[in-house]
Amino acid sequence: MTPKQQAQVSQQPSPAAQHGRRRISRRTLWWGAFALLLGLAFLWVYPFIWMLSTSLKTPGEVFGGGLGLIPEVMQWENYRRAWTDGNFSRYLVNTVIVTVATTVLVVVRCALAGYVLGRYRFPGSRIIIVILVATMFVPTGYTIIPVVHLSMSLGILDTHLGMILALAGGSHVAFILVYAGYFRGLPKELEEASIVDGAGFFRTFGRIMLPLSMPVTATVSILTFLFTWNAFFLPLVFSFSNPALRTVSVGMQAFVGENSTDWTGMAAAGVLSMLPVVALFAFMQRYFVEGIAGAVKS
Amino acid sequence: MASPTLGTPVATMPPPAAAGDRPEFRKRLRRRNLWIYAFLMPTIVLYGLYTLYPMVASYWYSLVEWNGFSAEQRYVGISNYEAVLADPMFWSAVRITVVFMLIVTPLRVMGAFLLALVLNSPRLPFSGFFRTAFFIPVVTTTAIVGVVMRFIFDPANGPPSVVAQFLGLGPVDLLGSSSTALLTSAVVYVWKFFGITLVYWLAALQTIPKDLYEAARIDGAGPVNLFRYITLPMLLPFLLIITILTIEDCFRAFDLMQTMTAGGPYYSTEIIEIFIYRWAFAASIPQLGFASAAAVLFGLLVMVFVIFQVWGLTVSRRMRGQR
């Protein structure tokens, strides 16, 4: 700044102008933050964009094309290769079976347990809650060896059933507690009215309580769906000796090992396997975010 | 947390009147309890078999020598523990797990905090778009992200390497070199789960009542003072919780690490879960006793943090209760 300019600046003491300038500088600050965020957000989604573009390139383009994101000619053929040669149709069916069954099982068992634990006091209720809370956090790596051996003794190690039971039996304690908290907050009159109407214990739960808990059920089922779809450790160990049981996340791993040079096919496989969850997320965004936010609020 | 509805609606239903009602009442109570235990059955069976039993069984497994195939389990006492504790690879895995945690936790907690402050402002345009962008890696399959990252960090044609070459640094192999692999995988892990921490912080910010800010603004507080005297103290209990949740998350890095580096190169990213996996499943002759001993020690390490969490919850609840 030259002295002349400085003099000019100091010649504008009017408070209104000063206020205006402050507002402008604050606005530029916000736009600066916005630009910075835009850059950061781009960095965040870049790997996905890159994978999407690679999935439509030729192998030569991937190695020689630098960072260019637009393929010269769309290679839809990569997707066909991933789908049939990479066995992804099979893996996808496996994943859907395992995920849907696990989600249903988890929702049912957590809703039932949460209902009685949240609403009734009975012999043993305290102990059950204490045990659940104390074991809320158990990493798969700690329990995996006995789980595999147990499934082996039950004869369900290399089956979908074994995988589903092991996934549904893992720690979903938080969901039970969320259900319990929700049911605890419902007014007592609901049950009294239903008993006056002659409904039994199970009818009261099924006809009144469960429908009322729809918001919780939605959150629990969506989060379970996500966790199970993305699960890797258990499905990996459960499909060791039977590759036909592989889920998408395990199959992806095998895809790389077996076809280590087919980068474009692998990128296509990656896009295929991410598509369902990203689509689900786009529709159910609110529940995902609320479900995760609920963990910290409570 | 004794709420009034915790009571027993069915039991309190009949009027406390006639003595003739007593057996009827007791019968009803018994019926009710039967229903309650029936409702708990699925959880008792599944959770018992697949979570509680394995926690206990791990202790037994850690005391035997056993390859998992043969029925023969030879009781060897604590010699598995002696072997694990004497194994430098185990200690290296412990060290790597802790270092990983020490890199990931501050980056996730503080980074997400700063971002949440900006995203929480109503003046920021398109904040919904940004939230989605940062959340997308969270919903995508970790194991697949791991494979894709191997591809992205490829020294020949991956974007980071291409950029480094453009800058004249030559090709870089961030995941393939044992000196950079741990840091790189930690950064990828931060990238992957950053969105969760961000949502935690946004939820925490929502708990601050708006009128507190308004009142302070009327008293003439500027943005700096608002932040210092309202935002920071109100968020302190959440800092504790979010930090602990993030630390615990670091114990579940198996999916990403196994698919991205599989513990390599030269075991430089071998976290404890990979160590266990390697001895229990990936070895040609599995050493289940040895791996179980490592798993039990891992469980003890995790337990330390769980105790820490219970303490943290109590403290933070007390801090919030004071206001």
HADDOCK unambig.tbl for C-alpha pairs under 7 A between the chains (distance, minus, plus):
assign (segid A and resid 30 and name CA) (segid B and resid 124 and name CA) 6.91 0.50 0.50
assign (segid A and resid 41 and name CA) (segid B and resid 130 and name CA) 6.48 0.50 0.50
assign (segid A and resid 41 and name CA) (segid B and resid 133 and name CA) 5.92 0.50 0.50
assign (segid A and resid 41 and name CA) (segid B and resid 134 and name CA) 6.50 0.50 0.50
assign (segid A and resid 44 and name CA) (segid B and resid 133 and name CA) 6.71 0.50 0.50
assign (segid A and resid 44 and name CA) (segid B and resid 134 and name CA) 6.26 0.50 0.50
assign (segid A and resid 45 and name CA) (segid B and resid 133 and name CA) 6.42 0.50 0.50
assign (segid A and resid 62 and name CA) (segid B and resid 157 and name CA) 6.97 0.50 0.50
assign (segid A and resid 63 and name CA) (segid B and resid 157 and name CA) 5.38 0.50 0.50
assign (segid A and resid 66 and name CA) (segid B and resid 157 and name CA) 6.92 0.50 0.50
assign (segid A and resid 66 and name CA) (segid B and resid 162 and name CA) 6.45 0.50 0.50
assign (segid A and resid 67 and name CA) (segid B and resid 159 and name CA) 6.21 0.50 0.50
assign (segid A and resid 109 and name CA) (segid B and resid 42 and name CA) 5.61 0.50 0.50
assign (segid A and resid 109 and name CA) (segid B and resid 43 and name CA) 5.71 0.50 0.50
assign (segid A and resid 112 and name CA) (segid B and resid 39 and name CA) 5.18 0.50 0.50
assign (segid A and resid 112 and name CA) (segid B and resid 40 and name CA) 6.58 0.50 0.50
assign (segid A and resid 113 and name CA) (segid B and resid 39 and name CA) 5.91 0.50 0.50
assign (segid A and resid 113 and name CA) (segid B and resid 40 and name CA) 4.99 0.50 0.50
assign (segid A and resid 113 and name CA) (segid B and resid 43 and name CA) 6.72 0.50 0.50
assign (segid A and resid 116 and name CA) (segid B and resid 36 and name CA) 5.94 0.50 0.50
assign (segid A and resid 118 and name CA) (segid B and resid 6 and name CA) 6.86 0.50 0.50
assign (segid A and resid 119 and name CA) (segid B and resid 5 and name CA) 6.69 0.50 0.50
assign (segid A and resid 119 and name CA) (segid B and resid 6 and name CA) 5.22 0.50 0.50
assign (segid A and resid 120 and name CA) (segid B and resid 6 and name CA) 5.76 0.50 0.50
assign (segid A and resid 120 and name CA) (segid B and resid 7 and name CA) 6.02 0.50 0.50
assign (segid A and resid 120 and name CA) (segid B and resid 8 and name CA) 5.43 0.50 0.50
assign (segid A and resid 121 and name CA) (segid B and resid 6 and name CA) 6.66 0.50 0.50
assign (segid A and resid 121 and name CA) (segid B and resid 7 and name CA) 6.41 0.50 0.50
assign (segid A and resid 121 and name CA) (segid B and resid 8 and name CA) 6.64 0.50 0.50
assign (segid A and resid 122 and name CA) (segid B and resid 33 and name CA) 6.99 0.50 0.50
assign (segid A and resid 139 and name CA) (segid B and resid 251 and name CA) 6.84 0.50 0.50
assign (segid A and resid 139 and name CA) (segid B and resid 252 and name CA) 6.27 0.50 0.50
assign (segid A and resid 141 and name CA) (segid B and resid 273 and name CA) 5.30 0.50 0.50
assign (segid A and resid 141 and name CA) (segid B and resid 295 and name CA) 6.91 0.50 0.50
assign (segid A and resid 142 and name CA) (segid B and resid 295 and name CA) 4.97 0.50 0.50
assign (segid A and resid 142 and name CA) (segid B and resid 296 and name CA) 6.82 0.50 0.50
assign (segid A and resid 142 and name CA) (segid B and resid 298 and name CA) 6.94 0.50 0.50
assign (segid A and resid 142 and name CA) (segid B and resid 299 and name CA) 6.09 0.50 0.50
assign (segid A and resid 143 and name CA) (segid B and resid 51 and name CA) 6.75 0.50 0.50
assign (segid A and resid 143 and name CA) (segid B and resid 54 and name CA) 5.18 0.50 0.50
assign (segid A and resid 143 and name CA) (segid B and resid 55 and name CA) 5.97 0.50 0.50
assign (segid A and resid 146 and name CA) (segid B and resid 54 and name CA) 5.01 0.50 0.50
assign (segid A and resid 146 and name CA) (segid B and resid 57 and name CA) 6.39 0.50 0.50
assign (segid A and resid 146 and name CA) (segid B and resid 58 and name CA) 6.49 0.50 0.50
assign (segid A and resid 147 and name CA) (segid B and resid 50 and name CA) 5.99 0.50 0.50
assign (segid A and resid 147 and name CA) (segid B and resid 54 and name CA) 6.19 0.50 0.50
assign (segid A and resid 166 and name CA) (segid B and resid 50 and name CA) 6.00 0.50 0.50
assign (segid A and resid 169 and name CA) (segid B and resid 46 and name CA) 4.53 0.50 0.50
assign (segid A and resid 169 and name CA) (segid B and resid 47 and name CA) 4.69 0.50 0.50
assign (segid A and resid 169 and name CA) (segid B and resid 50 and name CA) 5.17 0.50 0.50
assign (segid A and resid 169 and name CA) (segid B and resid 51 and name CA) 6.65 0.50 0.50
assign (segid A and resid 170 and name CA) (segid B and resid 47 and name CA) 6.35 0.50 0.50
assign (segid A and resid 170 and name CA) (segid B and resid 50 and name CA) 6.06 0.50 0.50
assign (segid A and resid 170 and name CA) (segid B and resid 51 and name CA) 5.79 0.50 0.50
assign (segid A and resid 171 and name CA) (segid B and resid 51 and name CA) 6.86 0.50 0.50
assign (segid A and resid 184 and name CA) (segid B and resid 5 and name CA) 6.27 0.50 0.50
assign (segid A and resid 184 and name CA) (segid B and resid 6 and name CA) 6.59 0.50 0.50
assign (segid A and resid 188 and name CA) (segid B and resid 5 and name CA) 6.27 0.50 0.50
assign (segid A and resid 188 and name CA) (segid B and resid 9 and name CA) 6.55 0.50 0.50
assign (segid A and resid 191 and name CA) (segid B and resid 9 and name CA) 6.99 0.50 0.50
assign (segid A and resid 192 and name CA) (segid B and resid 9 and name CA) 6.86 0.50 0.50
assign (segid A and resid 226 and name CA) (segid B and resid 139 and name CA) 6.86 0.50 0.50
assign (segid A and resid 230 and name CA) (segid B and resid 141 and name CA) 4.56 0.50 0.50
assign (segid A and resid 230 and name CA) (segid B and resid 142 and name CA) 6.42 0.50 0.50
assign (segid A and resid 232 and name CA) (segid B and resid 143 and name CA) 6.43 0.50 0.50
assign (segid A and resid 232 and name CA) (segid B and resid 255 and name CA) 5.95 0.50 0.50
assign (segid A and resid 233 and name CA) (segid B and resid 255 and name CA) 6.47 0.50 0.50
assign (segid A and resid 249 and name CA) (segid B and resid 141 and name CA) 6.86 0.50 0.50
assign (segid A and resid 249 and name CA) (segid B and resid 143 and name CA) 5.64 0.50 0.50
assign (segid A and resid 249 and name CA) (segid B and resid 144 and name CA) 5.94 0.50 0.50
assign (segid A and resid 252 and name CA) (segid B and resid 144 and name CA) 6.45 0.50 0.50
assign (segid A and resid 253 and name CA) (segid B and resid 147 and name CA) 6.82 0.50 0.50
assign (segid A and resid 253 and name CA) (segid B and resid 259 and name CA) 6.70 0.50 0.50
assign (segid A and resid 270 and name CA) (segid B and resid 144 and name CA) 6.43 0.50 0.50
assign (segid A and resid 274 and name CA) (segid B and resid 140 and name CA) 5.90 0.50 0.50
assign (segid A and resid 274 and name CA) (segid B and resid 141 and name CA) 6.68 0.50 0.50
assign (segid A and resid 277 and name CA) (segid B and resid 139 and name CA) 6.68 0.50 0.50
assign (segid A and resid 277 and name CA) (segid B and resid 140 and name CA) 6.63 0.50 0.50
assign (segid A and resid 278 and name CA) (segid B and resid 139 and name CA) 6.81 0.50 0.50
assign (segid A and resid 278 and name CA) (segid B and resid 140 and name CA) 6.82 0.50 0.50
assign (segid A and resid 289 and name CA) (segid B and resid 199 and name CA) 6.77 0.50 0.50
assign (segid A and resid 293 and name CA) (segid B and resid 199 and name CA) 5.84 0.50 0.50
assign (segid A and resid 293 and name CA) (segid B and resid 200 and name CA) 5.28 0.50 0.50
assign (segid A and resid 293 and name CA) (segid B and resid 203 and name CA) 5.50 0.50 0.50
assign (segid A and resid 296 and name CA) (segid B and resid 200 and name CA) 5.94 0.50 0.50
assign (segid A and resid 297 and name CA) (segid B and resid 203 and name CA) 6.70 0.50 0.50
assign (segid A and resid 297 and name CA) (segid B and resid 204 and name CA) 6.71 0.50 0.50
